């Protein structure tokens, strides 16, 4: 295993001194080191992987230096368009180094949303004409650095596929306000508020696992839509449903990091003036599911933002008392309900035990009952 701090120090020695990306659980220790050890100097956490690529291109155009981009392999969906239409060697030929967390690596147990992406990751890199190497728990730092150095000296795009346990674990934690509600408790209150007849679409990450855990604990059928992949698209799925469902309450359970990733569709959601749409955002201003790295969500003036999108009602909840005063009879959709929660979760959250297609069938049946 390699210590992230040492890797970053060695990268700086070969003149890689700009880091930009989206946090990943396999590289949590890497982004933690950039934060704690290097005080985020020349480090930008992007809202999505395509934006990270754009910022890295801007850095290269100004400095003529090679940037480093980091992401999970599921982020290739956001990465591919700006790469093949801008940075590719046949277009502007912008060199970069990528660290890619290899979720769904073949023969390694993983969650269903990572299986297809994991199988095709190497094929995609080959198709994209990006040279790559592997990094695992047996890799040696000097060998990794030497290969990266050779790659960037050829002015190429170069990737390092990061396998599980490649980095030494960093036990440091990001700031957490324990005065705030725990997300699991806030979620439980939301479910009680909207009731079992409402339709729930739950975003990628631990929020969906908490919803699954809650249903399992109470012995309730798991007929919610767990958006296990496709981070940032829960509200778009809700929009597709809302076009044809005007009676049942549609509750989109979202996270701040997820919402930031693809925010443009929110104007479409609000423009239709769906009275039965409730957008519930659990705000811990972090990427908590992959390590707790901070984002900029709380620095946005959300009341102004969502009003400008066209949401009819905006509620921001800081504590349990405000939660208890929430009355659906006074909330007309489309509504934005934000609950400020802690930057933490249980370490033993269960994952869906069955094929996710089974839950899809339960969800569809509930939609059409």
PyMOL commands that set and color helices and strands:
alter all, ss='L'
color gray80, all
select helices_A, chain A and resi 4-13+25-36+49-63+73-87+112-127+141-153+183-194+206-218+234-242+256-261+266-271+288-290+297-299+302-309+320-324+328-330+356-368
alter helices_A, ss='H'
color red, helices_A
select strands_A, chain A and resi 19-21+43-45+67-72+96-101+131-135+157-162+199-202+225-226+250-255+277-283+286-287+293-294+313-317+335-340
alter strands_A, ss='S'
color yellow, strands_A
deselect
rebuild
show_as cartoon
